[in-house]
Amino acid sequence: MTKVIAVTGCLGFLGRHFVDYLLESEQYVYGIDAETYAADKELLNSQAWLIHSRKGHLRYVKADIVTLKHLPDIDAVVNFAAETHVDNSIMDSRRFVESNVLGVQNLLELVRAKRNYEMPRFIQISTDEVYGDVRTGTTDETAPLHPSSPYAASKAAADFLVQAYARTYGIPFNIIRPSNCYGPHQYPEKLIPKAVRYFTLGKRMSVHDDGSQTRSWLDVRDCARAVGAVLDRGLPRAIYNIAGNTQASVQSVVEAIAEHMKTTRIQFSYYRAGVDERYAVSDAPLRSLGWVPIGDLWRDLGAVVKQERETFRW
């Protein structure tokens, strides 16, 4: 069925890939973005987006979710808009609370202001970091939340807000908690593009502590398909984890990038306060919707490195 979907954070890493997924599926997209430092504004002039705009399948509005005043007649809101970089949240948590908590609260108010029969579904894009350290095994969607960083705490707070608004006002919702995404067009502050950038410049890439922290790595296009599966077939008021395709340490990923780039300029000296040692979620409910990951970190990494090397991004 054709739908009209509002996608907040549509110029960001996850949001842009989900917009592409929707447009390929011939859905109508109402894109919203505050155009912060991490937004890729060149997308607005890209041939693909211009074509879809002319056809009426894509409408873009520059707006901050904290102060947004209006949502048109839509079937769902998918909220990717967020401050996401953990290091930044440790340095200055205020804007994380403003965007990730107050922004979500404002969106929920706009949704509940609709007539009951016009109330869109609210899909909150959260993170596996809300669970905190997973020392052994995997964490399912019923596990308690133990966020370690201000970033993760702001996302956990938003998750609780969504559930509270559903209980109080009857807002239909889903919460989706992806693992650590990688892929094309990721902002250069993130691990993989940052490592490529540093090695390209002949600089040493700093790794937290000894680099043994383990993450579950998820192809961003698999993430987009997973959100699409929840949008199409997700159960009402359900929470869905998205596990990655590979469990790998930060050290092993940076070393693999260094091998691709024929360098050894890595230093293990930087300490990050409150760092989690391991994330690992189970995603059986999502897989019951028919989703399976296609990506493979070790297979995909060479292409990601090649793309990053071909275009220096400021």
C-alpha positions as CSV (number, residue, x, y, z in Angstrom):
1,M,0.0,0.0,0.0
2,T,1.3,3.5,-0.9
3,K,2.0,5.6,2.2
4,V,3.0,9.2,3.0
5,I,5.9,9.1,5.5
6,A,7.5,11.9,7.4
7,V,11.2,11.2,7.8
8,T,13.0,13.5,10.3
9,G,16.8,13.7,10.0
10,C,16.5,12.9,6.3
11,L,19.9,14.5,5.4
12,G,21.7,12.4,8.0
13,F,23.5,9.0,7.5
14,L,20.6,6.7,8.5
15,G,17.8,9.0,7.4
16,R,19.1,9.5,3.8
17,H,19.3,5.7,3.2
18,F,15.8,5.2,4.5
19,V,14.5,8.0,2.2
20,D,16.2,6.2,-0.7
21,Y,14.5,2.9,0.4
22,L,11.1,4.6,0.5
23,L,11.5,6.3,-2.8
24,E,12.6,3.1,-4.5
25,S,9.4,1.6,-3.1
26,E,7.4,4.5,-4.6
27,Q,6.2,5.9,-1.3
28,Y,5.7,9.6,-0.7
29,V,8.3,11.2,1.6
30,Y,8.0,14.4,3.7
31,G,11.6,15.0,4.6
32,I,12.5,17.2,7.6
33,D,16.0,18.2,8.7
34,A,17.6,21.0,10.8
35,E,20.7,21.0,8.6
36,T,23.1,20.7,11.5
37,Y,26.8,20.1,10.9
38,A,26.3,16.4,10.1
39,A,23.6,17.0,7.4
40,D,24.6,16.4,3.8
41,K,22.9,19.4,2.1
42,E,24.3,18.3,-1.3
43,L,21.6,15.7,-1.4
44,L,19.0,18.4,-2.0
45,N,20.6,19.1,-5.4
46,S,21.3,15.5,-6.3
47,Q,19.7,14.3,-9.5
48,A,17.8,11.5,-7.8
49,W,16.2,13.7,-5.2
50,L,15.4,16.5,-7.7
51,I,13.7,14.0,-10.0
52,H,11.6,12.6,-7.1
53,S,10.8,16.2,-6.0
54,R,9.5,17.1,-9.5
55,K,7.3,14.0,-9.5
56,G,5.9,15.0,-6.2
57,H,7.2,11.9,-4.3
58,L,9.5,14.0,-2.2
59,R,9.0,17.2,-0.3
60,Y,11.7,18.7,1.9
61,V,11.3,21.2,4.8
62,K,14.2,22.7,6.8
63,A,13.1,22.5,10.4
64,D,14.3,21.5,13.8
65,I,12.2,18.9,15.6
66,V,12.5,20.8,18.8
67,T,10.6,23.8,17.3
68,L,8.6,22.2,14.5
69,K,5.1,23.5,14.4
70,H,3.2,21.4,11.9
71,L,3.0,17.9,10.4
72,P,0.9,17.4,7.3
73,D,-1.6,14.5,6.7
74,I,0.8,11.5,6.9
75,D,0.6,7.8,7.7
76,A,3.8,7.7,9.9
77,V,6.6,9.7,11.4
78,V,10.0,7.9,11.4
79,N,12.3,9.9,13.7
80,F,16.0,9.6,12.7
81,A,16.7,13.2,13.9
82,A,19.2,13.1,16.8
83,E,22.6,14.1,18.0
84,T,24.5,10.8,17.9
85,H,28.3,11.2,18.5
86,V,29.1,9.8,22.0
87,D,32.3,11.9,22.4
88,N,30.3,15.1,21.7
89,S,27.8,14.1,24.3
90,I,30.5,13.7,26.9
91,M,31.8,17.2,26.1
92,D,28.4,18.9,25.9
93,S,25.3,17.0,26.8
94,R,22.8,19.9,26.6
95,R,22.2,19.7,22.9
96,F,21.7,16.0,23.1
97,V,19.0,16.4,25.7
98,E,17.4,19.2,23.6
99,S,17.3,17.3,20.4
100,N,17.0,13.7,21.5
101,V,14.5,14.3,24.4
102,L,12.8,17.6,23.9
103,G,12.7,17.1,20.1
104,V,10.9,13.7,20.5
105,Q,8.5,15.3,23.0
106,N,7.6,18.0,20.5
107,L,7.0,15.4,17.7
108,L,4.8,13.4,20.0
109,E,2.8,16.5,20.8
110,L,2.3,17.1,17.1
111,V,1.2,13.5,16.6
112,R,-1.3,13.5,19.5
113,A,-2.8,16.8,18.3
114,K,-4.2,15.0,15.3
115,R,-7.7,13.6,15.2
116,N,-7.8,10.0,16.4
117,Y,-8.5,8.7,12.9
118,E,-5.7,10.9,11.4
119,M,-3.1,10.1,14.1
120,P,0.1,8.8,12.4
121,R,2.2,6.0,13.7
122,F,5.3,7.1,15.5
123,I,8.5,5.1,14.8
124,Q,11.4,6.1,17.1
125,I,14.9,5.2,15.9
126,S,16.8,4.4,19.1
127,T,20.1,2.5,19.6
128,D,21.4,-0.7,21.1
129,E,23.5,1.5,23.4
130,V,20.5,2.1,25.7
131,Y,21.1,-1.4,27.1
132,G,24.7,-0.6,28.2
133,D,27.3,-3.3,28.5
134,V,26.3,-6.8,27.5
135,R,29.1,-8.9,29.0
136,T,27.9,-12.2,27.7
137,G,25.2,-13.5,25.3
138,T,22.7,-11.2,23.8
139,T,20.1,-8.7,25.0
140,D,16.5,-8.9,23.9
141,E,13.9,-6.2,23.8
142,T,12.6,-6.9,27.3
143,A,15.9,-6.2,29.0
144,P,16.2,-3.2,31.3
145,L,17.9,-0.1,30.1
146,H,21.3,0.8,31.5
147,P,22.7,3.7,29.4
148,S,26.3,4.6,30.1
149,S,26.9,7.9,28.1
150,P,24.8,11.1,28.0
151,Y,24.0,10.2,24.4
152,A,22.6,6.7,25.3
153,A,20.8,8.2,28.3
154,S,19.1,10.8,26.0
155,K,17.9,8.0,23.7
156,A,16.7,5.9,26.6
157,A,14.7,8.9,27.9
158,A,13.1,9.3,24.5
159,D,12.1,5.6,24.4
160,F,10.4,6.0,27.7
161,L,8.6,9.2,26.5
162,V,7.3,7.3,23.5
163,Q,5.9,4.5,25.6
164,A,4.4,7.0,28.1
165,Y,2.6,8.9,25.3
166,A,1.3,5.7,23.9
167,R,-0.1,4.7,27.3
168,T,-1.5,8.2,28.1
169,Y,-2.7,9.4,24.7
170,G,-3.1,6.2,22.6
171,I,-0.3,7.1,20.1
172,P,0.5,4.1,17.9
173,F,4.2,3.5,18.0
174,N,7.3,1.3,17.4
175,I,10.8,1.6,18.8
176,I,13.7,0.3,16.7
177,R,17.2,-0.2,18.2
178,P,19.8,-0.6,15.5
179,S,23.4,-1.8,16.1
180,N,26.5,0.1,15.0
181,C,25.9,1.1,11.4
182,Y,28.5,1.4,8.6
183,G,28.3,2.2,4.9
184,P,28.4,4.9,2.3
185,H,28.1,8.6,3.3
186,Q,28.7,8.2,7.0
187,Y,29.8,11.5,8.6
188,P,33.6,11.6,9.0
189,E,33.5,11.8,12.8
190,K,32.5,8.1,13.0
191,L,35.1,5.4,13.3
192,I,35.5,4.0,9.8
193,P,35.5,7.3,7.8
194,K,37.5,8.9,10.5
195,A,40.2,6.2,10.3
196,V,40.3,6.5,6.5
197,R,40.6,10.3,6.7
198,Y,43.5,10.1,9.3
199,F,45.4,7.5,7.3
200,T,44.9,9.5,4.1
201,L,46.5,12.5,5.8
202,G,49.3,10.4,7.3
203,K,48.1,10.9,10.8
204,R,47.9,8.4,13.6
205,M,44.4,7.0,14.3
206,S,43.7,7.0,18.1
207,V,41.7,4.1,19.4
208,H,40.0,4.1,22.8
209,D,42.0,2.2,25.5
210,D,43.2,-1.1,24.0
211,G,40.6,-1.2,21.3
212,S,39.0,-4.4,22.6
213,Q,35.5,-3.0,22.8
214,T,33.2,-5.2,20.7
215,R,30.4,-3.9,18.5
216,S,27.8,-5.5,16.3
217,W,28.3,-4.0,12.8
218,L,25.2,-3.4,10.6
219,D,25.2,-2.3,7.0
220,V,23.2,0.9,6.8
221,R,21.2,-0.4,3.9
222,D,20.2,-3.4,6.0
223,C,19.1,-1.0,8.7
224,A,16.9,0.9,6.1
225,R,15.3,-2.4,5.1
226,A,14.7,-3.4,8.7
227,V,12.9,-0.1,9.4
228,G,10.9,-0.7,6.3
229,A,9.9,-4.1,7.5
230,V,8.7,-2.7,10.8
231,L,6.8,0.1,9.0
232,D,5.1,-2.5,6.8
233,R,4.6,-5.5,9.1
234,G,5.6,-4.5,12.6
235,L,3.2,-5.3,15.5
236,P,1.5,-2.4,17.2
237,R,3.5,-1.0,20.2
238,A,6.4,-3.5,19.6
239,I,10.1,-2.8,20.1
240,Y,12.5,-4.3,17.6
241,N,16.3,-4.7,17.9
242,I,18.4,-4.8,14.7
243,A,21.5,-7.0,15.2
244,G,24.5,-6.6,12.9
245,N,26.1,-9.1,10.6
246,T,29.5,-9.2,12.3
247,Q,30.7,-9.0,15.9
248,A,34.1,-7.3,15.8
249,S,36.3,-5.2,18.1
250,V,37.2,-1.6,17.3
251,Q,40.8,-2.6,17.1
252,S,40.2,-5.3,14.5
253,V,38.2,-2.9,12.3
254,V,40.8,-0.1,12.5
255,E,43.6,-2.7,11.8
256,A,41.6,-4.0,8.7
257,I,41.3,-0.4,7.4
258,A,45.0,0.1,8.0
259,E,45.8,-3.0,6.0
260,H,43.6,-1.8,3.1
261,M,45.6,1.5,3.2
262,K,49.0,-0.1,3.7
263,T,49.8,1.7,7.0
264,T,50.3,0.9,10.6
265,R,49.7,4.3,12.1
266,I,47.5,3.4,15.0
267,Q,47.9,4.5,18.6
268,F,46.1,3.0,21.7
269,S,46.1,5.8,24.2
270,Y,42.8,7.7,24.2
271,Y,40.6,7.1,27.2
272,R,36.8,7.6,26.8
273,A,34.9,8.0,30.1
274,G,32.1,5.4,30.6
275,V,32.9,3.4,27.5
276,D,30.9,0.2,27.1
277,E,32.9,-3.0,26.4
278,R,30.4,-4.9,24.4
279,Y,27.0,-4.5,22.6
280,A,25.1,-7.5,21.4
281,V,21.4,-7.7,20.8
282,S,19.1,-10.5,19.6
283,D,16.6,-9.6,16.9
284,A,14.3,-12.6,16.7
285,P,11.1,-10.4,16.5
286,L,12.5,-8.5,13.6
287,R,13.5,-11.7,11.8
288,S,10.0,-13.0,12.3
289,L,8.9,-10.2,9.9
290,G,11.1,-11.7,7.2
291,W,14.1,-9.5,7.5
292,V,17.7,-10.9,7.3
293,P,20.9,-8.9,6.9
294,I,22.6,-9.0,3.5
295,G,25.8,-7.1,4.5
296,D,29.0,-8.6,5.7
297,L,31.5,-6.2,7.4
298,W,34.7,-7.9,6.2
299,R,33.4,-8.3,2.7
300,D,32.0,-4.7,2.5
301,L,34.9,-2.9,4.2
302,G,37.1,-2.6,1.2
303,A,34.4,-0.9,-0.9
304,V,33.7,1.5,2.0
305,V,37.4,2.4,2.3
306,K,37.7,2.9,-1.4
307,Q,34.8,5.3,-1.6
308,E,36.1,7.3,1.3
309,R,39.5,7.6,-0.3
310,E,38.1,8.7,-3.6
311,T,36.4,11.8,-2.2
312,F,37.9,13.8,0.6
313,R,35.1,15.2,2.8
314,W,35.4,18.3,4.9
